[in-house]
Amino acid sequence: MTLAIVLAAGAPAASLPTSTGEPLADRLAAQWRRAGVDEVRAVADLAELAALVDTATGPVVVSGADLVAHTAVLRHLRTSPVGSTVALVLTDPPADGRVAVREERGQVVAAGPDLADATGVFGGALRVGVADLPALAAAARAAAVAPAAGPAVDRLFAALTALGTLTFAHRVRLLVAHRVGDAAGLHAAEAALSGVDEDRAELRLSVKERDDFFTTYFVSTWSPYVTKACARLRLSPTAVTMISVLFAAVAAVLFGVGGRPALVAGGVLLYLGFVLDCVDGQLARYTRHFSAWGGWLDTMADRAKEYLVYAGLGFGATAAGFRLGWALAIAAMTLQTVRHMTDAWYGVLHDEAARRPRPAAGAGSGIGGMLNAASTRVQADTGSVSYWLKRTVVFPIGERWALIALTAALFGPTVSLVAVLVWGSLAFAYTGALRTLRARWMWVPVLDTVDATLHRDDGPLATRMPVLRPVGPLTLAVVGALGPAVLLVAALVAAGGGWGAGGLRWWLPVAVLVLLAGGLGAGAAHNGPLDWLVPAALRAGEYLLAITVGVVGGAPAWLVFGYVFVLTLHHYDLVARLEKRQSAPPLHGATLGWDGRSVLLALAGIAGFAGVGLATIGVYLFVVFVASVVLTWVVLPARAARATAVPVSGGSPG
């Protein structure tokens, strides 16, 4: 249940008559109801607001009574998926005691009436999640007794920010929102509202404000029409996601079949599948149908589709006579997954740095500081050549799918996989070097702010290992990954670049022992400037060991691909939970950890049963993954719903 509170204190415009004759405060209350809130209450002061918040059991929306906005603006604020607590931020100049804000990476990092380097002004409305309601009540009581001028809602927001509450900024694009102080301001704001087609603006708003070059110019120019059609057909975002998976799966089959007509058709279907991949998000934003399940499914489906396509390309390349077709597919999947792990953790690092910025004296110091300043300038220069180069060189998903579709249709699966590997490797080297320098400059630990054991994916061995304190956890993880990497190179050389080097299987104990060195850092503090790279290094080590066991043991290459693919599903599940700060999967302990899986797989390889080991552990992990998904999204929510249901007897609550 969502409660909306309209706070009239300090807002003389609340009683002004609108174009329909009703007072502005009454119209705003009616708009909140149309925006989907369950209850609207008007309060006169902050003390009364605090008392209401104390009794609230769901999210609370608070707005001043001087806000003139499209109803869609209020609905977007209420349903914003970016975070628990979200504030409306406008570009209007601050006046009459209103609060200015400074934001970074979408987070409000400071708020106050005399704020230097402000990036906007508080829009007089915010949504506060359940977890932050105690802070909201405390802020209301603090602002109620503090001597200050200006609207009460502004003082409330400044006090809430001062308490350190993580608040995200909700910007208004295409639609209209203004705060007014007199009849002239109200008239001007209403005229601005009437000049905008609200539904048309919402459809345009469904497209991301900043996207990659290919997506911006070759998808988003026409995908809103598809979004509108899907909305009219009452398709859910999840349904569109599943259709896009189907398109990608058929494209993968066509790439495997080979032949120019099939390859061209596969390229077209892959492009259309990517369009639908964009449409599912646009449809969610247009219809405001967001859910944790939908966000998780979108993350998992994106990677599953891409790796299915790699499988089709690997099969097609092998069928066309290139004996290392599957090897290229495995390499592309491994590279892309490790890249994504670094992307996810660097994003967490950057968000944390926004909340804990460096002192101004060191803001431009060193190479990292200069790179940070240069990146900020380029990002601000939207649409410039440097802006598009920066966004394209990192090889985002739109460019990857476009490259795959074009190269597969024109040159075939082998060239397509080689192109993905070359561009992906260059992008990884570029982003890795720059992010390392910037991370050392920011010096903000992030792995120690979450459950490090969970996100390292440690198993029973790693959690019981002693801590090698003189050596940092990142160094140990990198050294661990080098063990299987060296043996893999030796095996490929011994096999003449082919698959199968049985004479080296007795080196597998050495490789797995070196890999287990990564566990010596499990209990150490992960507070170094580069420790956000630890999860990616551990993933690389586990994948490389699995590939090495397959090569040394002569297991079918497609089986190695399938095993690594299952591992990526498990690891992307952890990434999705990281982004939403969710708890561990219900069956996480049964996954055995990177250390447990690696030891079992190495033992199977030493015994001469590499293929059996890959198949058995892979199937086991997949079953655990599926069971965990069912528990997370079906069984546990159903139990929670039954537990919170109010029993009814004789028509009265029991």
C-alpha positions in Angstrom: 0.0 0.0 0.0 1.4 3.4 -1.0 0.5 6.5 1.0 0.8 10.0 -0.6 1.2 12.9 1.8 0.5 16.4 0.5 2.4 18.9 2.7 0.9 22.4 2.6 3.2 24.1 5.1 5.2 26.9 3.6 3.5 26.7 0.3 1.1 29.7 -0.2 0.2 28.5 -3.7 -1.7 25.5 -2.2 -5.0 27.4 -2.1 -4.7 29.1 -5.5 -7.5 28.1 -7.9 -6.5 26.1 -10.9 -7.9 26.3 -14.4 -10.6 23.8 -13.3 -11.5 25.9 -10.3 -10.3 23.5 -7.6 -7.5 24.5 -5.3 -4.0 23.5 -6.4 -3.5 21.2 -3.3 -6.8 19.4 -4.1 -5.9 18.8 -7.7 -2.5 17.5 -6.7 -4.2 15.0 -4.3 -6.5 13.8 -7.2 -3.4 13.4 -9.4 -1.7 11.2 -6.9 -4.8 9.0 -6.9 -4.7 8.7 -10.7 -0.9 8.0 -10.4 -1.8 4.8 -8.5 -1.3 5.6 -4.8 -3.7 3.8 -2.4 -4.4 6.7 0.0 -3.8 10.4 0.0 -3.6 12.5 3.1 -3.2 16.3 3.4 -1.2 17.5 6.4 -0.5 20.9 7.8 2.9 20.4 9.4 6.0 18.2 9.7 5.0 16.8 13.1 1.8 15.5 11.7 3.7 14.0 8.8 6.1 12.2 11.1 3.2 10.6 13.0 1.7 9.4 9.8 5.0 7.9 8.6 5.4 6.1 11.9 2.2 4.1 11.1 2.9 3.5 7.4 3.5 -0.1 6.2 4.4 0.6 2.6 6.2 3.2 0.5 5.3 6.8 1.2 5.2 9.6 -1.3 5.6 13.2 0.0 5.0 16.3 -2.1 4.6 20.0 -1.4 1.3 21.6 -2.4 3.0 24.0 -4.9 3.8 21.4 -7.6 2.2 21.6 -11.0 3.0 18.6 -13.1 1.7 16.1 -15.6 0.1 13.1 -13.8 2.7 10.9 -15.7 5.5 12.7 -13.8 3.9 11.6 -10.5 3.3 8.1 -11.7 6.9 7.8 -13.0 8.2 9.0 -9.6 6.0 6.5 -7.7 7.0 3.6 -9.9 10.7 4.4 -10.5 12.8 1.2 -10.4 16.2 2.9 -9.8 16.1 2.7 -6.1 14.0 2.6 -2.9 14.0 6.3 -2.3 13.7 8.7 -5.2 13.4 12.5 -5.4 12.1 14.7 -8.2 14.8 17.0 -9.5 14.1 20.0 -11.8 16.2 22.4 -13.7 14.4 25.4 -12.3 16.6 28.0 -10.5 16.2 27.7 -6.7 14.1 30.4 -5.0 12.2 31.2 -1.9 14.2 28.8 0.3 14.0 25.9 -2.0 16.7 23.3 -1.9 19.4 22.8 -4.6 20.8 19.4 -5.2 24.0 18.0 -6.5 23.9 14.5 -8.1 26.4 12.1 -9.5 25.6 8.9 -11.4 21.9 9.5 -10.7 22.4 9.7 -6.9 21.7 12.8 -4.8 25.1 13.4 -3.0 24.3 16.8 -1.4 21.2 19.0 -0.9 20.9 22.5 0.6 19.7 26.0 0.0 23.2 27.4 -0.7 24.8 24.5 -2.4 27.9 25.0 -4.6 28.1 23.2 -7.9 24.4 22.4 -7.9 23.1 20.3 -10.8 19.4 20.9 -10.2 16.7 21.9 -7.7 14.5 19.7 -5.6 11.1 19.3 -7.3 9.0 19.2 -4.2 8.2 15.5 -4.3 9.9 12.3 -3.3 9.1 8.6 -2.8 10.5 6.9 0.2 10.9 3.1 0.5 9.9 1.1 3.5 13.5 0.7 4.7 14.0 4.4 4.8 10.7 5.3 6.6 12.4 5.6 10.0 14.9 8.1 8.5 12.0 10.0 7.0 10.2 10.3 10.3 13.4 11.4 12.0 14.1 14.0 9.3 10.5 15.3 9.7 10.9 15.7 13.5 14.4 17.3 13.1 13.1 19.8 10.4 10.0 20.6 12.5 12.1 22.0 15.3 15.0 23.5 13.3 14.6 27.3 12.7 14.5 27.7 8.9 12.5 29.4 6.2 11.0 28.1 3.0 8.6 25.3 2.2 8.4 22.5 4.7 8.9 19.8 2.0 12.3 21.3 1.1 13.4 21.4 4.8 12.3 17.8 5.1 14.3 16.7 2.0 17.4 18.5 3.2 17.2 16.9 6.6 16.7 13.4 5.0 19.7 13.9 2.8 21.8 15.1 5.8 21.0 11.8 7.5 22.8 10.0 4.7 19.8 8.4 3.1 20.7 7.0 -0.3 18.4 8.9 -2.7 18.2 8.7 -6.4 17.3 11.6 -8.7 14.3 11.4 -11.0 14.7 13.9 -13.8 11.8 15.3 -15.9 12.2 14.9 -19.6 9.6 15.9 -22.3 6.9 16.2 -19.7 6.4 19.3 -17.5 6.8 19.9 -13.8 7.2 23.2 -12.0 6.8 24.6 -8.6 4.8 27.8 -8.4 4.5 30.6 -5.9 1.7 32.8 -7.2 -1.2 33.0 -9.7 1.1 34.1 -12.6 3.4 31.2 -12.1 0.5 28.8 -11.9 -1.0 30.1 -15.1 2.3 29.8 -16.9 2.9 26.2 -15.6 -0.6 25.1 -16.7 0.0 26.6 -20.2 3.2 24.5 -20.4 1.3 21.4 -19.4 -1.4 21.8 -22.0 1.2 22.2 -24.7 2.5 18.6 -24.3 0.8 15.4 -25.5 1.3 13.3 -22.4 0.9 9.9 -23.9 3.2 10.7 -26.9 5.8 12.0 -24.5 5.6 8.9 -22.4 6.2 6.7 -25.4 9.3 8.7 -26.3 10.4 8.5 -22.7 10.3 4.7 -22.9 13.5 5.0 -24.9 16.7 5.3 -22.8 18.0 8.8 -22.7 21.6 7.7 -23.4 22.2 4.6 -25.3 24.9 3.2 -27.6 25.4 4.3 -31.1 23.9 1.3 -32.9 20.9 1.2 -30.6 20.3 4.9 -30.8 20.3 5.2 -34.6 19.3 1.7 -35.8 16.9 0.5 -33.2 15.4 3.4 -31.1 14.4 5.3 -34.2 11.5 2.8 -34.8 11.3 0.6 -31.8 8.7 2.9 -30.0 6.2 1.9 -32.7 6.7 -1.7 -31.8 6.4 -0.8 -28.1 3.1 0.9 -28.7 1.8 -2.1 -30.7 2.8 -4.5 -27.9 1.0 -2.3 -25.4 -2.1 -2.4 -27.5 -1.9 -6.2 -27.7 -1.5 -6.3 -23.9 1.8 -8.1 -24.1 3.8 -8.1 -20.9 7.5 -7.2 -20.9 8.3 -10.8 -19.9 6.4 -12.1 -23.0 8.4 -9.8 -25.2 11.6 -11.0 -23.5 10.7 -14.6 -24.3 9.9 -13.8 -27.9 13.3 -12.2 -28.2 14.9 -15.3 -26.8 13.1 -17.4 -29.4 14.4 -15.1 -32.2 17.9 -15.5 -31.0 17.6 -19.3 -30.6 16.3 -19.6 -34.2 19.2 -17.3 -35.4 21.6 -19.6 -33.6 20.2 -22.7 -35.3 20.5 -20.9 -38.7 24.1 -20.0 -38.0 24.7 -23.7 -37.2 23.0 -24.9 -40.4 25.2 -22.7 -42.6 24.8 -21.7 -46.2 24.4 -18.1 -47.3 20.5 -18.0 -47.2 20.5 -19.4 -43.6 23.3 -17.1 -42.5 21.6 -14.0 -43.9 18.3 -15.1 -42.3 20.0 -15.7 -39.0 21.6 -12.2 -39.2 18.1 -10.6 -39.8 16.5 -12.6 -37.0 19.4 -11.7 -34.6 18.8 -8.0 -35.4 15.1 -8.3 -34.8 15.7 -10.2 -31.6 17.9 -7.3 -30.4 15.1 -4.9 -31.3 12.7 -6.9 -29.1 15.4 -7.0 -26.4 15.1 -3.2 -26.4 11.4 -3.2 -26.6 10.9 -5.2 -23.5 12.5 -2.5 -21.4 10.7 0.2 -23.3 7.4 -1.5 -22.8 8.1 -1.8 -19.0 8.9 1.9 -18.9 5.8 2.9 -21.0 3.3 0.7 -19.1 5.2 1.2 -15.7 5.1 -2.6 -15.2 8.3 -3.2 -13.3 9.1 -6.2 -11.2 12.1 -7.8 -9.6 11.4 -11.0 -11.6 11.3 -9.0 -14.8 14.6 -7.3 -14.1 16.3 -10.6 -13.2 14.9 -12.4 -16.2 16.0 -9.6 -18.6 19.6 -9.8 -17.2 19.7 -13.6 -17.5 18.0 -13.7 -20.9 20.4 -11.2 -22.4 23.4 -13.4 -21.7 21.6 -16.7 -22.5 20.7 -15.4 -25.9 24.2 -14.2 -26.7 25.8 -17.4 -25.6 23.2 -19.5 -27.6 24.3 -17.5 -30.6 28.0 -18.2 -29.8 27.1 -21.9 -29.7 25.4 -21.7 -33.1 28.4 -20.0 -34.5 30.8 -22.5 -33.0 28.8 -25.4 -34.4 28.5 -23.8 -37.8 32.3 -23.0 -37.9 33.1 -26.6 -37.0 30.6 -28.0 -39.5 32.2 -25.8 -42.2 35.6 -27.5 -41.6 37.3 -25.2 -39.1 38.3 -27.7 -36.3 38.5 -25.0 -33.6 35.1 -23.6 -34.1 33.9 -24.6 -30.7 37.1 -23.4 -29.1 36.5 -19.9 -30.5 32.9 -20.0 -29.1 34.2 -21.0 -25.7 36.8 -18.3 -25.8 34.2 -15.7 -26.8 31.9 -16.7 -24.0 34.7 -16.8 -21.4 36.0 -13.4 -22.4 32.6 -11.8 -22.4 31.6 -13.2 -19.0 34.8 -12.0 -17.3 34.4 -8.6 -19.0 30.8 -8.4 -17.7 32.0 -9.3 -14.2 34.5 -6.3 -14.2 31.7 -4.1 -15.7 29.3 -5.0 -12.9 31.8 -4.4 -10.1 33.2 -1.3 -11.6 29.7 0.1 -11.7 29.3 -0.7 -8.0 32.7 1.0 -7.3 31.6 4.1 -9.2 28.3 4.4 -7.4 30.1 4.0 -4.1 32.6 6.7 -5.1 29.7 9.0 -5.9 28.6 8.7 -2.3 32.1 9.1 -0.9 33.8 11.6 -3.2 37.5 12.5 -2.8 38.3 15.9 -1.2 38.2 18.8 -3.6 42.0 19.4 -3.2 42.7 16.1 -4.9 40.0 16.1 -7.4 42.2 16.6 -10.4 45.4 15.1 -9.1 47.4 12.3 -10.8 46.6 10.4 -14.0 43.4 8.9 -12.4 42.1 12.4 -11.6 42.8 13.7 -15.1 41.1 10.6 -16.6 38.1 11.1 -14.4 37.8 14.8 -15.4 38.3 13.9 -19.1 35.6 11.2 -18.9 33.2 13.6 -17.3 33.8 16.2 -20.0 33.2 13.6 -22.8 30.1 12.2 -21.2 28.7 15.8 -20.9 29.3 16.4 -24.6 26.4 14.3 -25.8 26.4 13.5 -29.5 29.9 14.6 -30.2 32.4 12.3 -32.0 34.4 11.7 -28.8 31.2 10.9 -27.0 30.2 8.2 -29.5 33.8 6.9 -29.8 33.9 6.4 -26.0 30.6 4.6 -26.0 31.4 2.4 -29.0 35.0 1.4 -28.3 33.9 -0.6 -25.2 31.9 -3.0 -27.5 28.5 -2.7 -25.9 25.7 -5.3 -26.6 24.2 -3.4 -29.6 27.5 -3.2 -31.4 28.2 -6.9 -30.5 25.0 -8.1 -32.0 25.4 -5.9 -35.0 28.9 -7.2 -35.6 27.8 -10.8 -35.2 24.8 -10.3 -37.6 26.8 -8.6 -40.3 29.9 -10.8 -40.2 28.0 -14.0 -40.0 25.8 -13.0 -42.9 28.6 -11.8 -45.1 31.6 -14.0 -44.2 30.4 -16.9 -42.1 30.6 -18.1 -38.4 34.4 -18.4 -38.2 35.0 -14.8 -39.1 32.1 -13.7 -36.9 33.7 -15.4 -33.8 37.1 -14.1 -34.6 35.8 -10.5 -35.0 34.0 -10.8 -31.6 37.2 -12.0 -29.9 39.4 -9.3 -31.5 37.1 -6.4 -30.7 36.2 -7.8 -27.3 39.9 -8.3 -26.3 40.8 -4.7 -27.4 37.8 -3.3 -25.5 38.8 -5.3 -22.4 42.4 -4.1 -22.6 41.2 -0.5 -23.0 38.6 -0.4 -20.3 40.8 -2.5 -17.9 43.7 -0.1 -18.2 41.7 3.1 -17.8 39.4 1.7 -15.0 42.5 0.5 -13.1 44.0 3.9 -13.1 40.7 5.6 -12.1 40.0 3.1 -9.4 43.4 3.6 -7.8 42.7 7.4 -7.8 39.2 6.9 -6.3 40.4 4.4 -3.7 37.0 3.3 -2.6 36.6 -0.2 -1.4 33.3 -1.9 -2.4 33.8 -5.7 -1.8 33.8 -5.1 1.9 30.4 -3.4 1.7 28.7 -6.6 0.6 28.8 -10.3 1.4 32.3 -11.0 0.0 32.0 -14.8 0.5 28.8 -14.8 -1.6 30.1 -12.7 -4.4 33.5 -14.4 -4.5 31.4 -17.7 -4.8 33.6 -19.4 -2.2 32.9 -23.0 -1.3 33.7 -25.2 1.7 37.4 -25.3 1.0 38.0 -21.6 0.5 36.1 -20.6 3.5 38.2 -22.9 5.7 41.6 -21.9 4.3 44.0 -19.8 6.4 44.6 -16.2 5.4 47.9 -15.4 3.7 48.0 -11.8 5.1 51.1 -10.4 3.4 49.5 -11.0 0.0 46.3 -9.2 -1.1 43.2 -11.2 -2.2 43.5 -9.8 -5.7 47.1 -11.0 -6.1 46.1 -14.4 -4.9 43.1 -14.6 -7.2 45.3 -13.6 -10.2 48.0 -16.1 -9.3 45.3 -18.8 -9.0 44.0 -18.1 -12.4 47.5 -18.3 -13.9 47.9 -22.0 -12.9 45.2 -23.4 -15.2 46.1 -20.7 -17.8 49.7 -22.0 -18.1 48.6 -25.6 -18.3 45.9 -24.8 -20.9 48.5 -23.1 -23.2 50.9 -26.1 -22.7 48.1 -28.5 -23.6 47.1 -26.6 -26.7 50.8 -26.5 -27.8 51.2 -30.2 -27.1 48.1 -31.0 -29.1 49.3 -28.9 -32.0 46.6 -26.4 -31.5 44.0 -29.1 -31.4 41.9 -30.7 -28.7 43.2 -33.5 -26.4 46.6 -33.7 -24.7 46.2 -36.7 -22.4 49.9 -36.8 -21.5 49.5 -33.7 -19.4 46.7 -34.8 -17.2 49.1 -35.5 -14.3 49.8 -31.8 -14.3 46.2 -31.1 -13.3 46.9 -31.5 -9.6 49.4 -28.7 -9.9 47.0 -26.5 -11.8 44.2 -27.0 -9.3 46.5 -26.4 -6.3 47.7 -23.1 -7.8 44.1 -22.2 -8.5 43.2 -22.9 -4.8 45.7 -20.2 -3.9 42.9 -17.8 -4.6 41.2 -19.2 -1.5 44.0 -18.0 0.7 42.5 -14.5 0.4 38.9 -15.5 1.2 39.1 -14.3 4.8 41.2 -11.2 4.2 39.8 -7.7 4.1 38.9 -6.8 0.6 39.5 -3.0 0.9 42.2 -2.4 -1.6 41.6 0.0 -4.5 41.6 -2.9 -7.1 39.9 -5.6 -5.0 36.7 -5.1 -7.0 38.5 -7.2 -9.6 38.7 -10.3 -7.3 35.3 -11.9 -8.5 36.3 -11.6 -12.2 39.7 -13.1 -11.5 38.2 -16.0 -9.7 35.7 -16.5 -12.5 38.5 -16.5 -15.0 40.4 -19.1 -13.0 37.5 -21.5 -12.7 36.6 -21.2 -16.4 40.2 -21.8 -17.5 40.5 -24.8 -15.3 37.3 -26.3 -16.7 38.5 -25.7 -20.3 41.9 -27.1 -19.4 40.4 -30.3 -18.0 38.4 -30.6 -21.2 41.4 -30.1 -23.4 43.7 -32.4 -21.5 41.0 -35.1 -21.1 39.9 -35.0 -24.7 36.3 -34.2 -23.7 34.0 -33.0 -26.6 34.4 -29.3 -27.1 30.6 -28.7 -27.1 30.5 -30.4 -23.7 33.1 -27.9 -22.4 31.0 -25.1 -23.8 27.9 -26.4 -22.1 29.6 -26.7 -18.8 31.0 -23.2 -18.9 27.6 -21.9 -20.0 26.0 -23.4 -16.9 28.7 -21.7 -14.8 27.9 -18.4 -16.4 24.2 -18.7 -15.5 25.1 -19.3 -11.9 27.5 -16.3 -11.8 25.1 -14.0 -13.6 22.5 -14.9 -11.0 24.9 -13.5 -8.4 25.5 -10.4 -10.5 21.8 -9.7 -10.8 21.5 -10.1 -7.0 24.4 -7.7 -6.5 22.8 -5.0 -8.6 19.6 -5.3 -6.6 21.5 -5.9 -3.3 19.5 -9.1 -2.8 20.4 -12.0 -0.5 22.1 -15.2 -1.5 20.2 -17.8 -3.6 18.3 -20.2 -1.4 20.5 -23.2 -2.6 23.7 -21.3 -2.9 25.5 -23.7 -0.5 24.7 -26.6 -2.7 26.6 -25.1 -5.6 29.9 -26.2 -3.9 31.7 -22.9 -4.7 34.4 -22.3 -7.3 36.9 -24.3 -5.2 34.7 -27.4 -4.7 33.6 -27.6 -8.3 37.2 -27.1 -9.5 38.6 -29.8 -7.3 35.9 -32.4 -8.3 36.4 -31.6 -11.9 40.2 -31.9 -11.7 39.9 -35.3 -9.9 37.6 -36.5 -12.7 40.2 -35.3 -15.3 43.1 -37.1 -13.4 41.1 -40.3 -13.3 40.6 -40.1 -17.0 36.9 -39.2 -16.9 36.9 -35.6 -17.9 33.8 -35.8 -20.1 31.9 -37.7 -17.4 33.0 -35.1 -14.8 32.0 -32.1 -17.0 28.6 -33.7 -17.7 27.8 -34.8 -14.2 28.9 -31.6 -12.4 27.3 -29.4 -15.1 23.9 -31.2 -14.9 24.0 -31.1 -11.1 24.7 -27.3 -11.1 22.0 -26.7 -13.7 19.5 -28.6 -11.6 20.5 -26.6 -8.5 20.2 -23.4 -10.5 16.7 -24.2 -11.8 15.6 -25.3 -8.3 17.0 -22.1 -6.8 15.1 -20.0 -9.4 11.8 -21.8 -8.7 12.3 -21.3 -4.9 13.2 -17.7 -5.3 10.5 -16.6 -7.7 7.6 -19.1 -7.1 7.8 -21.0 -3.8 9.1 -18.4 -1.3 6.9 -15.5 -2.6 3.9 -17.8 -2.3 4.8 -18.7 1.2 5.4 -15.0 2.1 2.0 -14.1 0.7 0.2 -16.8 2.7 2.1 -15.7 5.8 1.0 -12.1 5.5 -2.6 -12.9 4.5 -5.1 -11.8 7.2 -7.4 -14.7 8.2 -11.1 -13.8 8.0 -13.8 -15.2 10.2 -17.4 -14.2 10.2 -16.7 -11.1 8.0 -14.3 -9.6 10.6 -10.5 -9.7 10.8 -9.3 -12.5 13.1 
